[in-house]
Each structure stands twice: as structure tokens, then as C-alpha cells.
Amino acid sequence: MFFGFIFMGLGILGVILPLLPTTPLLLLASVCFVRGSKKFEIWFKGTKLYKRHLEEFVKNRAMTLKQKITILLTADCMIAIPFILLDNLIIRLVLICIVGYKYYYFIYKIKTIR
């Protein structure tokens, strides 16, 4: 439950700061609450934060275009750091494959809500 509150706090910061991806952090919080306590799971699923950012994804595996773009761009920025700093061809190729798969997954596996 401790980590659930940590991830929930970071998810709340993600609502305010565009650099932090809100949805993945709140998903981690949800997983922690589910494993930690039924009482906290019910409480978390009743919050406005959950209903606004996660409920649709959990029920329908769907996200808004804005959520998808935010997550993809944040992940791209994080992946760009080792890509720029490291001078290893194999690592760069692996990072490019990760980015390619990430875009494939978000475009073809997760529905877009209008």
C-alpha cells in the first residue's frame, strides 16, 4: 500500500506537470492497492482521479489521443537520453526497436477514444 500512495502522488503530480505520465503511474498505484487491501482498492476506484484517468482504460483498453501522445512523448524523451549519451550501436538499435514496438502497441492495440 505504501507504493500505491507513492505512485498515486506521482500520478497527481503528472496531472499538473506535463513531464510525468499520469496514466501509467495511476495504473501502478491501482495494482499496488489491489494487492495491498480490498478497502484501499475500493477507495481508490471511487476517487475522481481514477474515474477521470483510468476507468475507461481499465474497462475498454482505450485512451484519449491526448493521453496516448503524452505517454508516447514522455517515453520518447526518456529513451532519447541513453540514445544520445551512449555510443554503442547495439544499445541504440535496441532502443529504436523499443520505440517502434511502443508506437505499434499504442496505435494498434489500444483503442482511441474521441
VENWOSUL-V221874 format. One line per field, one symbol per residue. psi: psi as a letter, one per 30 degrees, with the letter a starting at -180 (. if undefined). Layout:
# VENWOSUL-V221874
psi=???
This chain:
# VENWOSUL-V221874
psi=eeeeeeeeeeeeefeekfekjeeeeeeeeeeeeefekeeeeeeeffleeeeefeeeeeeghklleeeeeeeeeeeeeeffefeeekhkeeeeeeeeeeeeeeeeeeeffklkk.
